[in-house]
Amino acid sequence: MRTPHVVVVMGVAGTGKTTIGPLLAARLGVPYAEGDDFHPQANIDKMSAGVPLDDADRAPWLDAIGIWAHGRSGLGGVVSSSALKRAYRDRLRAAAPGIVFVHLTGDRALIEDRMAHRRGHFMPTALLDSQFATLQPLQADEAGVAVDVSCLPEEITERAARALNGLPDPAL
């Protein structure tokens, strides 16, 4: 029997992490954790004011996600996290070595349009440029897959699940 992956659904704001994460978790039969829930209030306040987070701001957030992911090792789970920099993903892997990433990718105009139409989220569209400037896509030596977000959520989820199925079993 295949050991379930612990998956980090990553990407810039507006790519659909909060939509795809729960759909992917349901598809895989594992729990989902919303990455935004791991932010300390100071981070939420800063982003709500239109101020990008720096690495020091992100450290406790990444550590909290890493603790959750470590606790799901061997059990599987899906958590959302922008995980924009290689150093952030390395930090997550240090906490939970078997994690894999689903990088949601898309055209900037599409993502900006999606962000402009969502309601009740603390991340303003004004921070999208800083997100793209910070983004370091997955490298060949990182366990994960990239999935384009220009289609319906169900299709994105199916593509992600198929791609994950092609990755090595995390127990090996």
C-alpha positions as CSV (number, residue, x, y, z in Angstrom):
1,M,0.0,0.0,0.0
2,R,1.3,3.4,-0.9
3,T,2.1,5.8,1.9
4,P,0.2,9.1,1.4
5,H,2.3,12.2,0.7
6,V,2.3,15.3,2.9
7,V,1.7,18.0,0.3
8,V,2.3,21.7,0.4
9,V,0.2,23.5,-2.2
10,M,2.3,26.6,-3.0
11,G,2.3,29.6,-5.2
12,V,1.8,33.4,-5.2
13,A,-1.4,34.9,-3.7
14,G,-4.4,34.3,-5.9
15,T,-3.4,31.1,-7.5
16,G,-6.1,29.1,-5.7
17,K,-4.2,27.5,-2.8
18,T,-7.2,27.8,-0.5
19,T,-9.5,26.4,-3.3
20,I,-7.3,23.6,-4.6
21,G,-5.9,22.5,-1.2
22,P,-9.1,21.2,0.3
23,L,-10.1,19.7,-3.1
24,L,-6.8,17.9,-3.3
25,A,-7.0,16.7,0.3
26,A,-10.5,15.3,-0.4
27,R,-9.2,13.6,-3.6
28,L,-6.3,12.0,-1.7
29,G,-8.4,11.2,1.4
30,V,-6.2,13.1,3.8
31,P,-6.8,16.2,6.1
32,Y,-6.3,19.8,4.9
33,A,-4.8,22.7,6.9
34,E,-5.2,26.3,5.7
35,G,-1.7,27.8,5.7
36,D,-3.1,31.3,6.5
37,D,-4.3,30.0,9.9
38,F,-0.7,29.4,10.9
39,H,0.2,33.2,10.6
40,P,0.7,35.1,13.8
41,Q,-1.7,38.1,14.1
42,A,1.2,40.5,13.5
43,N,1.8,39.0,10.1
44,I,-1.9,39.4,9.2
45,D,-1.9,43.0,10.4
46,K,1.2,43.7,8.3
47,M,-0.2,42.2,5.1
48,S,-3.6,43.8,5.7
49,A,-1.8,47.2,5.8
50,G,-0.3,46.4,2.4
51,V,3.2,45.7,3.8
52,P,5.0,42.6,2.5
53,L,6.4,40.1,5.0
54,D,10.1,39.7,5.3
55,D,12.0,36.5,6.1
56,A,11.9,37.2,9.9
57,D,8.1,37.6,9.7
58,R,7.8,34.3,7.9
59,A,10.0,32.2,10.1
60,P,7.4,31.4,12.9
61,W,4.8,30.8,10.2
62,L,6.9,28.4,8.3
63,D,7.9,26.6,11.6
64,A,4.3,26.2,12.5
65,I,3.5,24.7,9.1
66,G,6.6,22.5,9.4
67,I,5.4,21.2,12.8
68,W,2.0,20.3,11.3
69,A,3.6,18.6,8.3
70,H,5.9,16.6,10.5
71,G,3.0,15.4,12.5
72,R,1.3,14.1,9.3
73,S,4.4,12.2,8.1
74,G,3.4,8.7,7.1
75,L,-0.3,9.7,7.4
76,G,-0.6,12.2,4.6
77,G,-2.0,15.7,4.5
78,V,-2.3,18.8,2.5
79,V,-1.4,22.3,3.7
80,S,-1.3,25.6,1.8
81,S,1.7,27.9,2.0
82,S,3.0,30.4,-0.5
83,A,6.5,28.8,0.0
84,L,7.8,31.3,-2.5
85,K,11.6,31.0,-1.8
86,R,13.7,27.9,-2.0
87,A,14.9,28.8,1.6
88,Y,11.3,28.6,2.8
89,R,10.8,25.2,1.2
90,D,14.2,24.0,2.6
91,R,13.0,25.1,6.1
92,L,9.7,23.1,5.6
93,R,11.7,20.1,4.4
94,A,14.0,20.3,7.4
95,A,10.9,20.0,9.7
96,A,9.2,17.3,7.5
97,P,11.7,15.7,5.1
98,G,9.2,13.7,3.1
99,I,7.0,16.6,2.0
100,V,6.3,17.4,-1.6
101,F,5.1,20.5,-3.3
102,V,2.3,21.3,-5.8
103,H,3.3,24.7,-7.3
104,L,0.2,26.4,-8.7
105,T,1.3,28.5,-11.6
106,G,-0.5,31.0,-13.8
107,D,-0.4,34.2,-15.8
108,R,-0.1,37.3,-13.7
109,A,-3.2,39.0,-15.3
110,L,-5.3,35.9,-14.5
111,I,-4.1,35.8,-11.0
112,E,-4.6,39.6,-10.4
113,D,-8.2,39.3,-11.8
114,R,-8.9,36.4,-9.4
115,M,-7.5,38.4,-6.5
116,A,-9.6,41.4,-7.4
117,H,-12.8,39.4,-7.2
118,R,-12.2,37.5,-3.9
119,R,-13.9,38.9,-0.8
120,G,-12.8,38.9,2.8
121,H,-9.1,38.1,2.3
122,F,-6.4,40.1,4.0
123,M,-3.9,40.0,1.1
124,P,-4.4,43.1,-1.1
125,T,-3.8,42.9,-4.9
126,A,-1.1,45.6,-4.4
127,L,1.2,42.9,-2.9
128,L,1.1,40.7,-6.0
129,D,4.1,42.3,-7.5
130,S,6.2,41.6,-4.4
131,Q,5.0,38.0,-4.5
132,F,6.1,37.5,-8.1
133,A,9.4,39.2,-7.4
134,T,10.0,36.9,-4.4
135,L,8.9,33.7,-6.2
136,Q,11.6,31.1,-6.9
137,P,10.0,28.2,-8.8
138,L,10.6,24.6,-7.8
139,Q,14.0,23.4,-8.9
140,A,14.7,20.0,-10.5
141,D,16.1,18.6,-7.2
142,E,12.9,19.5,-5.2
143,A,10.2,16.9,-4.8
144,G,7.1,18.4,-6.4
145,V,5.1,19.3,-9.5
146,A,3.9,22.5,-11.2
147,V,0.3,22.7,-12.2
148,D,-1.2,25.5,-14.3
149,V,-4.3,27.2,-12.8
150,S,-5.9,28.5,-16.0
151,C,-8.7,25.8,-15.9
152,L,-11.5,24.8,-13.5
153,P,-10.6,23.9,-9.9
154,E,-11.7,20.3,-10.5
155,E,-9.3,19.9,-13.5
156,I,-6.5,21.6,-11.6
157,T,-7.0,19.1,-8.7
158,E,-7.1,16.1,-11.1
159,R,-3.9,17.2,-12.8
160,A,-2.2,17.7,-9.4
161,A,-3.3,14.3,-8.1
162,R,-2.1,12.6,-11.3
163,A,1.2,14.3,-11.1
164,L,1.7,13.5,-7.4
165,N,0.9,9.8,-8.3
166,G,4.0,9.9,-10.5
167,L,6.3,10.9,-7.6
168,P,8.2,8.3,-5.5
169,D,6.5,6.9,-2.4
170,P,7.5,9.0,0.5
171,A,8.2,5.9,2.6
172,L,10.9,4.7,0.2
